[in-house]
Amino acid sequence: MDDERPDVLTIGRLAHRTGLPVRTLRFWSDEGAVPPVGRSAGGYRLYDAESVARVELVRTLRELGLGLDDVCRVLSGRTTVAGVADAHVAALDAQIRSLRVSRAVLSTVAKRGSTVEETALMNRLARLSATERKQIIDEFKEEVFGGLDDPRLRDRMRAYSIELPDDPTPEQVDAWIDLAELVRDPGFRARLRTWTELNTPVPGQGRPPGASIWWARQIVRTVAEVRKSGVAPEGPAAAEVLSELFGDADRAAVLRSLEAGIEAGAEHYRRLVARVRGQDSSPDATEELEWLARALRAADQT
């Protein structure tokens, strides 16, 4: 019989040679990936040495994630391994990005102990398209900064963007979730608008006292050094620091700007933006800013 020749393999012998289950080989054969080279007198499928090599190729392509349709297209010469591989690389990249987003959301859920509703919201925020994310930020910018008569501010806002990269890290996705929730909060928008107005120059006048606090990190570094040395905000040494930092500026105006920024959470917002952008943000300056506010209040009472 043909199936007894040493160069002809039944499906059982092919399974033994390749280490694959008969049912897998039968399925591949039915789909055209490993067609039999003939049939025995009893109608059983027969394979040869080339079939063994073909099985190994099919197995390799399947282990790389190619679907059986793609495998058949490669084997029939309708496409190339390189062409299919390129398409699968793109698909795998998209899958990896999606998995990273899922991991970031689940990590945030675990960290916060979120409810089902909060989890659903975070998942939606994390999976927004680039256009949808831009719309959230544009609406925020318009409500907080729109209509303010400050050319420098307008130029800064025009160039101001908060964008997740195409392949964000889990940390960036986590920061985006926090930021998106924050900038959609009407209370935060109102507080930040108040702070922005206090720092916007009146036409024909210079920048308001205290506006530089939030942009000049030297002020924060100076206060950090003073705090580290043990200077209390209510003592005479603190008054000398204030004189060094602000000179004869209107201290009450400086304090109003500072308190408005602290109440708005401007420092938290600044750090979230840096994390979304993947930038190394400077250390949290909240304690330094609060020390400065206490020193200004103490100086106002003396």
Buried (B, 14 or more C-beta within 10 A) or exposed (E): EBBEEEEBBBBEBBBEBBEBEEEBBBEBBEBEBBBBEEEBEEEBBBBBEEBBEBBEBBBEBBEEEBEBEBBBBBBEEEBEBEEBBEEBEEEEEEEEBEEBBBEBBBBBBEEEEBEEEBBEBBBEBBEBEEEEBBEBBEBBBEBBBEEBEBEEBEEEBEEEEBEBEEEBBBEBBBBBBBBBBBBEBEEBBEBBBBBBBBBBBEEEEEBBBBBBBBEEEEBBBBBBEBBEEEBBBBEEBBBEBBEEBBEEBEBEBBBBBBBBBBEBBBBBBBBBBBBBBEEEEEEEBBBBBBBBBBBBBBBEEE
